[in-house]
Amino acid sequence: MERNHAIGVLDSGVGGLTVARELFRQLPEERIVYFGDTARMPYGPRPHGEVRSFVRQIIRFLETQDVKMIIVACNSATAAGLPYYQAEFDLPIIGVIEPGVRAAGRHTRNKRVGVIGTAGTITSRAYDEALHRLDPAVTVISQACPLFVLIVENELSETPETLRVAEEYLRPMQQADIDSLILGCTHYPLLSGVLSKVLGPGVRLISSAEETACEAKEVLRQLDLERKGTGAEARHRYFVSGPPAPFAAVGGKLLSQPVEAYQVVWP
């Protein structure tokens, strides 16, 4: 691994771009190689073993792109097997669950924390266990929201139907009087407007993107792998397993810059 190598970021689709956006802000010198597994998304309903096989395949591809770190910017993939990936590959790999949990621990006042995520993430109880390790007194209210990823990927966030779906999903959170809600999927920050509208200003939305970027920064510092200022603009690369055009369109809007994506077809 070398300083000038890139940070690899993987997700099932466009959601991990919320993490990439935060990396751009906190680590402007670093180059990013992003992989969105759009042909096989969503990961949430899939068995954990299958998700792990997908992630291993993507990490092996990212290794060919000269990366010095991997960020599993997908809650379902993190929940499915972060320790497996860390044991198998000889480079630093971080996920998005622990950073989000730490942020929720700092922000909650009434110790009633909501977690929304894909079916796979919620069923794994990864957030429940991590929150209780941090503070056994926390009450965790979890809710699977399987339609949210499809809503984001199809750019339907602002529709009346999405508001109704959000109201249904979030009713248990309102009844439980949570004061913090962990967005347990990197797609969900793209629904922050509708989530805030349903829950009101008294509930803090916790996105793991900022905390994950902070952790990446610290790991690179500890390993002396920070890319030093070269004066040249950092150039990023984007790969997808599905058609590139839809990803590029959504990604360009999210990142406020042109996105050129290349398709990888698995053998």
Phi and psi in degrees as a GROMACS rama.xvg file:
@    title "Ramachandran Plot"
@    xaxis  label "Phi"
@    yaxis  label "Psi"
@TYPE xy
-128.452  158.352  GLU-2
-55.1437  -41.1695  ARG-3
-82.4198  -1.64563  ASN-4
-68.7888  164.762  HIS-5
-91.8963  168.204  ALA-6
-94.7913  123.475  ILE-7
-87.348  132.179  GLY-8
-126.186  128.41  VAL-9
-127.03  148.452  LEU-10
-156.113  169.118  ASP-11
-75.6805  -16.043  SER-12
-165.48  -128.779  GLY-13
-88.4611  -14.0859  VAL-14
-57.8245  -37.9605  GLY-15
-64.8468  -12.1614  GLY-16
-66.0829  -21.0215  LEU-17
-65.3753  -33.9232  THR-18
-72.5926  -43.89  VAL-19
-58.4707  -41.3996  ALA-20
-59.716  -40.4088  ARG-21
-71.8899  -34.0966  GLU-22
-63.1379  -40.4682  LEU-23
-58.0988  -39.524  PHE-24
-72.951  -45.547  ARG-25
-85.5731  -28.5342  GLN-26
-129.031  65.1535  LEU-27
-63.3625  -20.1992  PRO-28
-80.4288  -19.0466  GLU-29
-81.3313  147.106  GLU-30
-94.288  143.859  ARG-31
-117.829  134.494  ILE-32
-115.116  116.269  VAL-33
-108.935  138.85  TYR-34
-126.895  120.878  PHE-35
-109.787  119.123  GLY-36
-85.75  60.6622  ASP-37
-66.4484  -23.5069  THR-38
-73.3602  -20.3482  ALA-39
-120.457  7.04564  ARG-40
-76.0876  154.247  MET-41
-85.0491  153.161  PRO-42
-80.2014  -27.1741  TYR-43
-50.0247  -45.5103  GLY-44
-79.2823  -7.74801  PRO-45
-82.6241  151.841  ARG-46
-60.3566  147.649  PRO-47
-60.1722  -37.0127  HIS-48
-62.0266  -39.4746  GLY-49
-66.8627  -43.077  GLU-50
-61.1228  -42.9213  VAL-51
-60.0678  -38.8292  ARG-52
-65.516  -37.5975  SER-53
-63.432  -46.2958  PHE-54
-64.6105  -42.2163  VAL-55
-58.7628  -42.5047  ARG-56
-61.9184  -42.6558  GLN-57
-68.5089  -40.8811  ILE-58
-62.7037  -40.7927  ILE-59
-61.1848  -38.2313  ARG-60
-65.8015  -44.8076  PHE-61
-62.6044  -31.4202  LEU-62
-61.4179  -29.3666  GLU-63
-73.9452  -10.9624  THR-64
-100.269  17.0971  GLN-65
57.7804  63.8372  ASP-66
-103.666  152.686  VAL-67
-109.998  -7.05149  LYS-68
-159.221  150.245  MET-69
-119.697  132.404  ILE-70
-111.668  116.458  ILE-71
-82.8369  89.1069  VAL-72
-87.9223  45.0769  ALA-73
-144.55  120.892  CYS-74
-64.2199  -40.7918  ASN-75
-61.7321  -42.6854  SER-76
-70.0715  -36.657  ALA-77
-64.0508  -47.9767  THR-78
-64.1632  -31.9645  ALA-79
-70.5068  -23.3422  ALA-80
170.951  39.6706  GLY-81
-52.1043  -45.4075  LEU-82
-60.9186  -31.6836  PRO-83
-63.7739  -46.5276  TYR-84
-65.1531  -41.4387  TYR-85
-63.9651  -34.8922  GLN-86
-75.585  -30.2282  ALA-87
-85.6489  -32.2446  GLU-88
-111.723  143.684  PHE-89
-95.5187  59.069  ASP-90
-159.204  156.863  LEU-91
-65.6788  132.922  PRO-92
-131.421  125.891  ILE-93
-124.711  155.682  ILE-94
-113.518  -167.075  GLY-95
-115.515  -1.87055  VAL-96
-79.2699  -53.9994  ILE-97
-59.8009  -42.019  GLU-98
-60.3891  -40.5413  PRO-99
-66.01  -37.9857  GLY-100
-63.7928  -43.0509  VAL-101
-61.9263  -39.7373  ARG-102
-64.8372  -41.6211  ALA-103
-63.6743  -39.5993  ALA-104
-60.8882  -34.7523  GLY-105
-73.3923  -33.0099  ARG-106
-92.8034  -28.8011  HIS-107
-69.3261  140.16  THR-108
-111.093  -35.7364  ARG-109
-97.5421  3.6163  ASN-110
59.2652  33.5373  LYS-111
-122.642  104.181  ARG-112
-115.325  128.461  VAL-113
-92.9237  149.303  GLY-114
-133.389  125.055  VAL-115
-117.502  144.726  ILE-116
-168.702  -174.002  GLY-117
-72.6133  167.583  THR-118
-58.0662  -41.5013  ALA-119
-63.7061  -43.0913  GLY-120
-65.7948  -45.9369  THR-121
-67.1694  -42.7251  ILE-122
-62.9699  -32.3563  THR-123
-67.9496  -20.8812  SER-124
58.889  24.2046  ARG-125
-62.8043  -40.7147  ALA-126
-70.2761  -42.8117  TYR-127
-55.6345  -48.4884  ASP-128
-66.1366  -41.5126  GLU-129
-67.2067  -40.3759  ALA-130
-64.646  -40.332  LEU-131
-72.7157  -28.2917  HIS-132
-65.7335  -37.9191  ARG-133
-71.53  -42.6279  LEU-134
-154.316  102.779  ASP-135
-60.7344  -17.8501  PRO-136
-82.8355  -6.72742  ALA-137
-73.5027  136.002  VAL-138
-95.6842  127.114  THR-139
-110.548  127.861  VAL-140
-115.404  112.708  ILE-141
-108.531  145.524  SER-142
-146.909  123.464  GLN-143
-76.0192  136.77  ALA-144
-129.081  68.1852  CYS-145
-62.2255  -24.7582  PRO-146
-79.9029  -17.2902  LEU-147
-63.319  -39.9353  PHE-148
-62.5466  -44.5585  VAL-149
-64.4718  -36.6385  LEU-150
-61.1283  -45.8059  ILE-151
-67.2614  -47.3053  VAL-152
-62.4163  -26.9491  GLU-153
-102.008  13.6018  ASN-154
54.2353  49.6367  GLU-155
-113.179  19.9251  LEU-156
-61.7059  -30.2348  SER-157
-97.1528  13.1508  GLU-158
-87.7681  154.585  THR-159
-60.1117  -32.7497  PRO-160
-63.8207  -38.2055  GLU-161
-64.7148  -39.4406  THR-162
-60.8498  -42.7132  LEU-163
-65.6576  -40.5951  ARG-164
-62.5033  -43.6474  VAL-165
-63.3261  -40.842  ALA-166
-60.6486  -40.5302  GLU-167
-67.723  -47.171  GLU-168
-62.9688  -38.5557  TYR-169
-90.5466  -2.41795  LEU-170
-56.352  -44.6667  ARG-171
-60.5589  -30.9503  PRO-172
-68.3901  -41.9889  MET-173
-64.4552  -42.8688  GLN-174
-65.8388  -28.5979  GLN-175
-87.2626  -4.78735  ALA-176
59.7679  45.9769  ASP-177
-68.6738  154.622  ILE-178
-115.502  -5.497  ASP-179
-142.011  140.277  SER-180
-128.814  116.526  LEU-181
-80.9547  124.37  ILE-182
-84.3277  90.5324  LEU-183
-82.352  36.5114  GLY-184
-158.744  133.825  CYS-185
-70.0842  -9.52985  THR-186
-74.8839  -27.5042  HIS-187
-68.2841  -29.3445  TYR-188
-56.4537  -23.6366  PRO-189
-74.6947  -4.34942  LEU-190
-112.281  15.9417  LEU-191
-56.8538  -37.3066  SER-192
-60.8807  -49.8245  GLY-193
-71.044  -34.7165  VAL-194
-65.0842  -43.4595  LEU-195
-65.4366  -36.2443  SER-196
-62.7549  -40.2314  LYS-197
-73.5141  -43.6949  VAL-198
-87.8125  -25.9771  LEU-199
88.4418  171.417  GLY-200
-71.1952  -12.6592  PRO-201
-78.7276  -6.28141  GLY-202
-111.582  123.977  VAL-203
-84.9917  125.054  ARG-204
-86.1228  127.167  LEU-205
-108.263  111.187  ILE-206
-101.596  135.614  SER-207
-78.5787  -6.84833  SER-208
-59.2247  -49.41  ALA-209
-62.9626  -44.8906  GLU-210
-67.5757  -35.8933  GLU-211
-66.0883  -41.1521  THR-212
-63.1698  -38.8721  ALA-213
-61.9457  -42.6929  CYS-214
-65.6189  -41.3473  GLU-215
-59.8127  -42.4106  ALA-216
-60.9999  -42.8963  LYS-217
-68.9946  -40.4174  GLU-218
-63.2708  -43.6393  VAL-219
-63.1717  -37.8564  LEU-220
-64.3755  -45.8238  ARG-221
-62.6318  -34.8062  GLN-222
-91.5838  2.63915  LEU-223
55.503  45.7812  ASP-224
-117.587  16.1072  LEU-225
-69.5253  134.917  GLU-226
-76.067  124.526  ARG-227
-82.234  154.438  LYS-228
-58.6384  124.154  GLY-229
-108.666  -9.78751  THR-230
85.5579  -14.4949  GLY-231
-95.5052  146.588  ALA-232
-68.3942  134.948  GLU-233
-66.3781  132.108  ALA-234
-108.826  131.498  ARG-235
-110.323  154.986  HIS-236
-126.827  144.952  ARG-237
-128.737  129.73  TYR-238
-125.776  146.264  PHE-239
-138.369  158.578  VAL-240
-95.4258  -12.8816  SER-241
-106.918  -166.004  GLY-242
-59.6583  134.147  PRO-243
-72.2365  -32.8349  PRO-244
-59.8025  -48.4538  ALA-245
-60.9543  -40.3247  PRO-246
-63.0575  -44.6298  PHE-247
-62.55  -37.6729  ALA-248
-66.0978  -49.3579  ALA-249
-67.3529  -42.8857  VAL-250
-62.6811  -39.1218  GLY-251
-62.2578  -39.9514  GLY-252
-67.4372  -42.865  LYS-253
-67.4455  -41.0581  LEU-254
-92.9287  -6.69374  LEU-255
57.2693  38.2097  SER-256
-158.915  154.675  GLN-257
-61.1675  139.189  PRO-258
-123.315  121.97  VAL-259
-109.364  117.817  GLU-260
-110.281  147.367  ALA-261
-118.953  137.743  TYR-262
-87.6325  134.551  GLN-263
-109.587  122.22  VAL-264
-104.134  119.633  VAL-265
-72.356  143.992  TRP-266
